[in-house]
Amino acid sequence: MSSPVAPVQPGSELYAITLRQLDSAARLMGLDGNLHRVLRAPKRVFSVQVPIELERGEVEVFTGYRVQHNINRGPALGGLRYSAASSVDEVIALAMLMTWKCALVRLPFGGSAGALVCDPSTLTARELERLSRRYATEVSVLIGPTSDIVMPDLNTDGQVMAWIMDTFSMHAGYSVPAVVTGKHVSIGGTEGRLEATGRGVFISLVEAAKVARVGLEGCRVAIQGFGNVGSTAAALLYAAGCKVVAVSDSHGGVYSPRGLDIPMLLVYRRTEGRLRGVPGTDAITNAELLTCDCDVLIPAADDNQITAANASAVRARMVIEAASGPTTEEADRILEDRGVLVVPEILAGAGGAIVSYFEWVQGLQESFWTEQQVNERLETAMTEAFNAVLTTRERLGTSFRAAAYIQAIKAVADATEFRGIYP
Ligand code: NAD
């Protein structure tokens, strides 16, 4: 099939994989060729140049992107990342993945994504603020509470969201909190947003364990990445009676077959700034963690971690993907052949998008929910989506990942077909 999208550029593996996932799901579900061509193409790809004056007086010009992939199911929702490795292809892929994620968990949103190509570790807080505000101004023709809502992603947080929201509001002349999500509660954010992705991963594990008939009590879990997502999931799993046997950060990790004391580990990490050296634990490398003796593996760090080189050695019976793109296509086939249940990131990592939607709804209604209400509604949304994917998997006899993609793509394709091709 000919692609209306520009050819894949070198270094944009994620884009190539994302298109192949769409093509493969389209084949399995017998998607109409016209709809397939529409879904392959991002609706809008916007590139901006962002000049800012650095503290030393020089002006540097950064490149930024905002991409809206598909908005047939509602306004776009998508992250903003600050990364020196970002490219337009990566942003198109992330926007497409957001379209599928929002559709899969039935949010009335399309998918978008944004990036500023920069290394934030080399910038001062003042420079980051200028950069964020100027980027917000440049993309203000696209973003908005009813057109494209921005949420945090790699190297952006509630502070960056506050600068974007404030800049957008300054241009509007009044406060527009719903243009971003992931903002602090004091400026219209929601309870439960910070923990939402980790909580969604936890809920996915609970549901997957039911399918694999594994009890939670004593279930051995290894988690790669102990950041926002990994540490929240670890704390919830520990509280639920699981044995978290291994956790790691980019410097390596710790392992204990008896189960780690996660509350103690969180305090140790806060005070010592690292995981290595926790009393009563063994050191473990990130590579060893992926193949350690456990029932569940949660990659919650980087992409490309489970590959053809280590997939055969993975001992877990379930993989709950929290990171974006942690499993390569070859590894996915190997895990599938070995009967490992893989819950894909578009489902397991959807908690953040779901609670972003809750934040948006609360902001527009100017009526706010308790943390318990947020968490209960998150659990309902995640378990309903999980069970719908299970039904699709059983009906079509596909992998869990293929079923998730087919279900998401069908929802977007249906909306596109009902609306028709304008004019
Ligand atoms: P974070 O920056 O808070 O934490 C990342 C953790 O991974 C840190 O402990 C870091 O030391 C570790 N790490 C980084 N590279 C590593 C490597 N190569 N090997 C082992 N450990 C490594 O990030 P986060 O918000 O927890 O996100 C983690 C992953 O989840 C990312 O892939 C992100 O895209 C994905 N994700 C996050 C959200 C969200 O709402 N935060 C939503 C969906 C998906």
Boltz pocket constraint, residues with backbone or C-beta under 6 A from the ligand:
constraints:
  - pocket:
      binder: B
      contacts: [[A, 152], [A, 154], [A, 197], [A, 224], [A, 225], [A, 226], [A, 227], [A, 228], [A, 229], [A, 230], [A, 248], [A, 249], [A, 250], [A, 251], [A, 286], [A, 300], [A, 301], [A, 302], [A, 303], [A, 322], [A, 323], [A, 324], [A, 349], [A, 350], [A, 352]]
      max_distance: 6.0
